[in-house]
């Protein structure tokens, strides 16, 4: 698996951190966006578990 984190600056100058994970191989790969929201960040266990199961 290959991971990368990007910080995106929105037009209102807020910064959004995006974590992209890709399975091994050349692709193309289908896309699924998990957007947990303000109070449940992307590093919490449920989001991490869902992401790891999707990349199997």
VMD Tcl script that builds the backbone (N, CA, C; Angstrom):
set m [mol new atoms 168]
animate dup $m
set s [atomselect $m all]
$s set {name element resname resid chain x y z} {
  {N N UNK 1 A 0.845 -1.175 0.000}
  {CA C UNK 1 A 0.000 0.000 0.000}
  {C C UNK 1 A 0.892 1.240 0.000}
  {N N UNK 2 A 0.463 2.253 -0.705}
  {CA C UNK 2 A 1.185 3.517 -0.801}
  {C C UNK 2 A 0.282 4.610 -0.223}
  {N N UNK 3 A 0.817 5.441 0.664}
  {CA C UNK 3 A 0.044 6.527 1.278}
  {C C UNK 3 A 0.712 7.862 1.026}
  {N N UNK 4 A -0.102 8.892 0.930}
  {CA C UNK 4 A 0.427 10.246 0.856}
  {C C UNK 4 A -0.560 11.200 1.512}
  {N N UNK 5 A -0.031 12.226 2.146}
  {CA C UNK 5 A -0.852 13.238 2.814}
  {C C UNK 5 A -0.602 14.578 2.138}
  {N N UNK 6 A -1.673 15.267 1.839}
  {CA C UNK 6 A -1.591 16.596 1.215}
  {C C UNK 6 A -2.374 17.583 2.061}
  {N N UNK 7 A -1.919 18.806 2.100}
  {CA C UNK 7 A -2.670 19.892 2.731}
  {C C UNK 7 A -3.189 20.788 1.624}
  {N N UNK 8 A -4.484 20.987 1.614}
  {CA C UNK 8 A -5.135 21.798 0.589}
  {C C UNK 8 A -5.650 23.075 1.246}
  {N N UNK 9 A -5.359 24.214 0.638}
  {CA C UNK 9 A -5.851 25.496 1.150}
  {C C UNK 9 A -7.108 25.857 0.376}
  {N N UNK 10 A -8.211 25.979 1.117}
  {CA C UNK 10 A -9.495 26.315 0.505}
  {C C UNK 10 A -9.570 27.814 0.226}
  {N N UNK 11 A -10.526 28.260 -0.595}
  {CA C UNK 11 A -10.655 29.692 -0.898}
  {C C UNK 11 A -10.851 30.570 0.341}
  {N N UNK 12 A -11.401 29.993 1.432}
  {CA C UNK 12 A -11.588 30.776 2.658}
  {C C UNK 12 A -10.357 30.708 3.572}
  {N N UNK 13 A -9.215 30.255 3.022}
  {CA C UNK 13 A -7.921 30.137 3.697}
  {C C UNK 13 A -7.870 29.067 4.783}
  {N N UNK 14 A -8.870 28.215 4.879}
  {CA C UNK 14 A -8.812 27.088 5.804}
  {C C UNK 14 A -8.016 25.966 5.152}
  {N N UNK 15 A -7.278 25.227 5.971}
  {CA C UNK 15 A -6.452 24.137 5.471}
  {C C UNK 15 A -7.146 22.811 5.749}
  {N N UNK 16 A -7.233 21.985 4.719}
  {CA C UNK 16 A -7.834 20.659 4.828}
  {C C UNK 16 A -6.738 19.638 4.568}
  {N N UNK 17 A -6.578 18.688 5.492}
  {CA C UNK 17 A -5.594 17.633 5.308}
  {C C UNK 17 A -6.265 16.438 4.645}
  {N N UNK 18 A -5.647 15.947 3.583}
  {CA C UNK 18 A -6.199 14.836 2.808}
  {C C UNK 18 A -5.200 13.682 2.855}
  {N N UNK 19 A -5.693 12.502 3.206}
  {CA C UNK 19 A -4.868 11.299 3.231}
  {C C UNK 19 A -5.332 10.398 2.103}
  {N N UNK 20 A -4.431 10.064 1.200}
  {CA C UNK 20 A -4.750 9.183 0.070}
  {C C UNK 20 A -3.957 7.897 0.221}
  {N N UNK 21 A -4.648 6.760 0.106}
  {CA C UNK 21 A -3.993 5.463 0.190}
  {C C UNK 21 A -4.330 4.665 -1.057}
  {N N UNK 22 A -3.311 4.015 -1.622}
  {CA C UNK 22 A -3.462 3.276 -2.866}
  {C C UNK 22 A -2.969 1.846 -2.679}
  {N N UNK 23 A -3.667 0.856 -3.229}
  {CA C UNK 23 A -3.153 -0.507 -3.186}
  {C C UNK 23 A -1.944 -0.644 -4.110}
  {N N UNK 24 A -1.217 -1.728 -3.940}
  {CA C UNK 24 A -0.048 -1.989 -4.776}
  {C C UNK 24 A -0.507 -2.284 -6.204}
  {N N UNK 25 A 0.224 -1.805 -7.184}
  {CA C UNK 25 A -0.095 -2.070 -8.580}
  {C C UNK 25 A -0.187 -0.794 -9.380}
  {N N UNK 26 A -0.377 -0.968 -10.680}
  {CA C UNK 26 A -0.372 0.166 -11.593}
  {C C UNK 26 A -1.709 0.897 -11.665}
  {N N UNK 27 A -2.797 0.255 -11.257}
  {CA C UNK 27 A -4.101 0.901 -11.356}
  {C C UNK 27 A -4.672 0.710 -12.743}
  {N N UNK 28 A -5.704 1.358 -13.129}
  {CA C UNK 28 A -6.452 2.364 -12.377}
  {C C UNK 28 A -7.228 1.729 -11.213}
  {N N UNK 29 A -7.542 2.539 -10.219}
  {CA C UNK 29 A -8.235 2.081 -9.034}
  {C C UNK 29 A -9.568 2.822 -8.882}
  {N N UNK 30 A -10.595 2.138 -8.378}
  {CA C UNK 30 A -11.837 2.849 -8.074}
  {C C UNK 30 A -11.589 3.795 -6.895}
  {N N UNK 31 A -12.422 4.797 -6.749}
  {CA C UNK 31 A -12.251 5.802 -5.700}
  {C C UNK 31 A -13.419 5.785 -4.735}
  {N N UNK 32 A -13.084 5.861 -3.459}
  {CA C UNK 32 A -14.089 6.014 -2.407}
  {C C UNK 32 A -13.572 7.086 -1.468}
  {N N UNK 33 A -14.403 8.063 -1.175}
  {CA C UNK 33 A -13.992 9.154 -0.293}
  {C C UNK 33 A -14.671 8.969 1.054}
  {N N UNK 34 A -13.858 8.865 2.125}
  {CA C UNK 34 A -14.365 8.826 3.489}
  {C C UNK 34 A -14.157 10.214 4.073}
  {N N UNK 35 A -15.210 10.869 4.462}
  {CA C UNK 35 A -15.121 12.226 4.997}
  {C C UNK 35 A -15.743 12.253 6.392}
  {N N UNK 36 A -14.938 11.996 7.427}
  {CA C UNK 36 A -15.476 11.843 8.764}
  {C C UNK 36 A -16.030 13.112 9.408}
  {N N UNK 37 A -15.617 14.279 9.007}
  {CA C UNK 37 A -16.174 15.506 9.570}
  {C C UNK 37 A -15.289 16.155 10.621}
  {N N UNK 38 A -15.825 17.165 11.271}
  {CA C UNK 38 A -15.040 17.983 12.193}
  {C C UNK 38 A -14.735 17.299 13.519}
  {N N UNK 39 A -15.660 16.557 14.053}
  {CA C UNK 39 A -15.471 16.005 15.393}
  {C C UNK 39 A -14.961 14.577 15.401}
  {N N UNK 40 A -14.834 13.968 14.266}
  {CA C UNK 40 A -14.317 12.598 14.191}
  {C C UNK 40 A -13.279 12.581 13.082}
  {N N UNK 41 A -12.024 12.821 13.438}
  {CA C UNK 41 A -10.976 12.998 12.428}
  {C C UNK 41 A -10.588 11.688 11.748}
  {N N UNK 42 A -9.776 11.795 10.695}
  {CA C UNK 42 A -9.442 10.649 9.850}
  {C C UNK 42 A -8.505 9.649 10.515}
  {N N UNK 43 A -7.954 9.966 11.679}
  {CA C UNK 43 A -7.042 9.055 12.350}
  {C C UNK 43 A -7.722 8.219 13.428}
  {N N UNK 44 A -9.018 8.353 13.576}
  {CA C UNK 44 A -9.752 7.570 14.580}
  {C C UNK 44 A -9.896 6.121 14.122}
  {N N UNK 45 A -10.085 5.197 15.063}
  {CA C UNK 45 A -10.093 3.768 14.741}
  {C C UNK 45 A -11.122 3.328 13.697}
  {N N UNK 46 A -12.332 3.821 13.742}
  {CA C UNK 46 A -13.352 3.357 12.799}
  {C C UNK 46 A -12.967 3.717 11.363}
  {N N UNK 47 A -12.519 4.933 11.148}
  {CA C UNK 47 A -12.121 5.354 9.808}
  {C C UNK 47 A -10.912 4.550 9.344}
  {N N UNK 48 A -9.925 4.355 10.208}
  {CA C UNK 48 A -8.730 3.587 9.852}
  {C C UNK 48 A -9.085 2.134 9.518}
  {N N UNK 49 A -9.983 1.540 10.277}
  {CA C UNK 49 A -10.388 0.149 10.020}
  {C C UNK 49 A -11.129 0.027 8.701}
  {N N UNK 50 A -12.044 0.942 8.435}
  {CA C UNK 50 A -12.785 0.901 7.165}
  {C C UNK 50 A -11.810 1.034 5.998}
  {N N UNK 51 A -10.902 1.989 6.091}
  {CA C UNK 51 A -9.932 2.211 5.020}
  {C C UNK 51 A -9.064 0.969 4.792}
  {N N UNK 52 A -8.611 0.343 5.868}
  {CA C UNK 52 A -7.735 -0.823 5.693}
  {C C UNK 52 A -8.493 -2.000 5.066}
  {N N UNK 53 A -9.764 -2.170 5.411}
  {CA C UNK 53 A -10.561 -3.244 4.800}
  {C C UNK 53 A -10.838 -2.978 3.323}
  {N N UNK 54 A -11.012 -1.737 2.957}
  {CA C UNK 54 A -11.272 -1.399 1.566}
  {C C UNK 54 A -10.055 -1.625 0.671}
  {N N UNK 55 A -8.871 -1.568 1.253}
  {CA C UNK 55 A -7.647 -1.709 0.463}
  {C C UNK 55 A -7.159 -3.151 0.349}
  {N N UNK 56 A -7.908 -4.093 0.864}
  {CA C UNK 56 A -7.496 -5.511 0.760}
  {C C UNK 56 A -7.592 -6.019 -0.642}
}
mol reanalyze $m
mol bondsrecalc $m
mol representation Tube
mol addrep $m
